[in-house]
Amino acid sequence: MSVDSSKYVSTGIPGLDSVLFGGFLREGFYLVQGDPGSGKTTLALQFLLGRREAGHRCLYISLTESRRDLENTCQSHGWTLEGIDLCDLTHSAASLASESEASVFHPSETELGETTQAILEEVERVQPQFVVFDGLSELRLLSGNPLVYRRQLLAIKDFFAERNATVLLLDDRSSSFGEIQPESLVGGNIVLERFLPEYGRGRRRLYVTKIRGGNFREGYNDYEIMQGGVVVHPRLVAAEHHDAFERKSNPSGIPNLDTMLDGGLTSGSTTLLLGPAGVGKSTVAMQFAVKALEKGEHVAAYLFDEVMETLLDRSEKLCLRKEGGIRSYLESGLLHAQQIDPAEMTSGAFTYEVRRAVDAGARVVIIDSLNGYLNSMPEERFLTTHLHELFSFLNQKGIVTIMVVAQHGMVLGSSAPGEIDVSYLADTVILFRYFEARGEIQQAISIFKKRTGSHQRTIHQLRISSHGIEVGEPLIGFRGIMTGVPIYEGSTPALTDTKSPAASGEI
C-alpha cells in the first residue's frame, strides 16, 4: 500500500502502519491505552527511535517511568536513548509522597502547576517534532477533579498543536474520572489488550476506535512483544489480495494418484487430506511438496503434530534421486519447514508467518495438521471465518494449499464431539481409510471431491514402503472397503499381493 508521506508518518512498528492505513497522521494527537504490561512504553519508544533514525527531534516526557527504567527497557531490546531528549518528572511524584499528610494544599494546587511548567519549558527548549507523554494517569490524579483534568488535557493538546508536533499520550487506565473519557479529547485512540488463555502464553491484541481525518482497519489485530520491539499482525482480509496467476495441475509424481486427480492438484486451490492417524496423509502431502521442490518451486511446511526430525526422516524415502535427500532442499532454502507450538503462537502470528512465506516465493503451503492449528485459536466460534480468510488469501495468490486433518477412529474415522467440520472449505478432499484383508491392515485412498476439475471416484489401495509411495489399481472387485471390512466379489484379485515388491520395500 502506498503511503502519502505528506500526510502520514511511519509508526516504525511492523504491521501497525497497515492497521492505520499509512501510519500516524502528521501533527496528530493520539491516545494509546493499555493495562500495565501490555507494551505501551515499548511501542512508544519504538516509534521515537524510528523518528530519530529519520533525523527528527524527539522528546519523551515521563511521569511514570524513570530514566533508569526506560534505559533498562531499551537495553532489553538492544536500543539506546541516545538522540532522544528525555524529560524525567518521576521525582515530582516522589516529592509528593514525602510531603506531610497534614498539608492544607491539594496536589492540584501545587504539583500540577509545577509539573505543567516543567513540561512547557522542556518543550520550548527542545522544539520537538514528535512527543511521547507517558503519564496520563498521573496527570489525572494531580488534577484533582474531572473539570481541571479536562481543561488541562485540552490545554496540552492546543499547546502541541500550535507547535505542529505529533503526540502520543500513554494511559494505563488505572484510574477513572466518572464520565470524563480521554478518548473524547484526542484525534486517535489505540487500545492494547493482554489476556491469559486457559493454557499457554499470554495473548495480546490491539484495536483502533477512532482516527479523525484518517481511516483504519477495524477489529482486533494480534501483536507480540519480542526481542527488538513490538510486531503487529494485521487482521487478514482476503479481498485485499488478488493476484493474476496461471491455473495449472501440480502432479504428485505417483501415476495412479495423478490419474485419479486428473493430473494433480490445481494452483489456487485448497486440498484436505482426511483420515485416521498413521494412514499416510502426511507422507502423501510431502510427496506433492517433493515434486514441487524437484521443479525448483519453494515450499513452506508448518508442523503442529510432530518434530522437525521426524518430518525429515519420514520424507527421505521420497527423495531417493536427490543427493542429500530432503535436507538438501532445506539447506538450499527451497523448503521452509517450521515447527509450531500452538500454546506459544497466536492465530494472527501464524497467519503472518504464512504470508511472509508466500511473499518469499512459496508456491506450496502445507499445514500438518489442522487439528493442532485449530487448538491455537482461543475463540472457537470464529475458527471457520478465520480459516476461510486464510484459505481464500492463499487461493487468490495461486498457492497449492494442503491441509492434513486427523480423524478420530482407526477404521471408519469420525469427528469428535464439538470438532469443527472444515471439509466444505476445501476445493479437493482426498480420503484415506484402513481396511482389513487377508489378515492384514491395508490402506485405501480415494478422491471425495474436486471443485477445480474432474476426478475419479474409484477406491485404490495405498502402500508406503521404505522406497516410497505406491497407489494400486482400482479395487473394483470389492465392496464395503469404506466400512473397514470389505467383501470380495470380483473375479480378478485386486489387492497387491503381500509378497509383491510393494510389500517387501522394492517399489
C-alpha angles and dihedrals in degrees: 000000000000115000125213100230091196091060105030137043122203116255091216089227117116110246098006093093087058092052090050093043093239109357135271118344111248112257088012124153108221133183120208112194129187144133119264110288095025093112105256095138093045091050092048094048091047090054093051092045089056091050090048090055088052089057099253128141111251134189129192114198113193130187093162111032118057122217089259091053091050092047090052090051091050092047092054089058098038094253134130132211091221110131094023119100113227125203104196110194097161089109088069091064090048093053090047091056092051094053119108114270087224092068112131092210123088115227089245088065096050118014097038093058093045093047093048092049091051091052093049093049093050093049091050090051098047099033090205125198093201126036136184116199107196109187115056090144091055091049089052092052094045091051091065097205138035096252094054090045093052093047091047093051092048090049091052090048093052091044093056093040090058088055094047093237127157107228135195117196116200120209125178092195090229093138136025137204106216110256095354108108118181093212089071090064100047134075096229136021128198120183123202119201132190125187138164121235120214088264134017136026124330117280122223129197137165136203136187120228101183144001115182110215094008145066132239143183109268124218134039122324120191118232137180136207109219140151103306098030142279122346119192122205106206116219108264117245107186094197089069093061116068120151129178111238140162115255109226139155117259108205127209095217091240105115100213094042091051089049090053089052094044091244104337141288116336122239112251094029137111121230126198119205104201129185148094123305117285096014095120105268097130093045092052090047090054090047089065089046093052092050089053091047090052088058091052096255122143118247130194120199123186117198122203101158107039140036124256096253091055091054092049095047092047092049097049092087089060093058102050092133094052120086108234092018123227092337091066090062089049092051093047092053096241090111120052109190119178129181110219126205105203091200090061104037126062123220090250091053091050092050088051090054091051092048090049091052091050091049088052090057107269112160097178123047122189124193110193105209128004089196091068092043092054090052090062091063113088097189102063095184090067098048098101093046091050092048091047091056093048095048093044090052092051093045092051089052091055094247124155101230119195121189123190116208123183116212124208116251128052099237116022099018122218142184119263117240109280093013115139118241108225098169091105090060092060125086092204128029120194111194123209125194141174121226136174123239135152091002093302137103106246131188128227133193131197140164110248096185143341119191096184098060147333125311140179119259096204123117117235134192115250123207127182119191138162088276098053142268128328126188112196133210121288113292091233094151093065140068128190096038091136090057091058094242109076125193117220112228104154131098095226123059108248102182121092107251114251089235093054124113088260092061096042095048095254100118 
